[in-house]
């Protein structure tokens, strides 16, 4: 489709929001460089780096890119607050979050740019990703789905609760922001954003490189950190479940599917991250009290159905502990 399908005559522009805290200079340089290398004119590109009170100053690296990058500083308030600050600063028609230790893969991200530029009615484009220790760009045949609403997308596909997995229109946000202080705040933000979308396109473009690091939030096995992760996930599950009660169909069913999947993930993480039968049973007890255990009998995916059956009994859960932990 042509740009004549734009909802109004705004100039196409992507705001790339990079949150930064103590990332090695070479990684930050690679991150920003991957954005600058994209086929976007200066008028179509805005790069906002939010320094979340980092002891390592990003400015020496950013100066290498001249006026292509805008640096914003704040006290150390965490990723959610840094992303919210980036959203306040952003002026583009579209938003793309990028973690400072990751980067975009030129060939396939430009495929996504073309889709968003040429059909300005699209609210959200989903991205696929590669992960590892070193990015490798490639060209391959990519596909896209037909447009569907956000609730239709959530009913049809498993939702990836990662902020950087979506290129979306800034106007979709309204007053929606990340909740400050949560671990994995994306898990709350993404489904609420998706519910607002009238036109979502799913792509197979491996456009984002996620760098695996031993000191990341996901790999941190500190007991206090794991306890906070569990508490924050319960806060998110409860909040989304309560939000669903205020919605009509199909939004309610769409959000409840996400709640049920997060409940499954919550059980899985209790098994894999702790290997502790007592923690697992505490997790089960909390979900049971909210009417979320046994996991609701829906045919979402084969994995969900099998996991539901395997964890329905105490014996099954002990076997899962033995296998997975």
Secondary structure as UniProt FT lines:
FT   HELIX           3..5
FT   STRAND          14..20
FT   HELIX           25..36
FT   HELIX           42..44
FT   STRAND          45..52
FT   HELIX           59..62
FT   HELIX           63..68
FT   STRAND          69..74
FT   HELIX           79..89
FT   STRAND          94..99
FT   TURN            100..101
FT   STRAND          103..104
FT   HELIX           106..118
FT   TURN            120..121
FT   STRAND          124..132
FT   HELIX           150..156
FT   HELIX           163..165
FT   STRAND          166..169
FT   HELIX           170..172
FT   TURN            174..175
FT   TURN            180..181
FT   TURN            183..185
FT   HELIX           186..195
FT   STRAND          200..211
FT   TURN            214..215
FT   TURN            217..219
FT   HELIX           223..244
FT   TURN            245..246
FT   TURN            249..250
FT   HELIX           251..269
FT   HELIX           270..274
FT   HELIX           277..289
FT   TURN            290..291
FT   HELIX           302..311
FT   HELIX           314..324
//
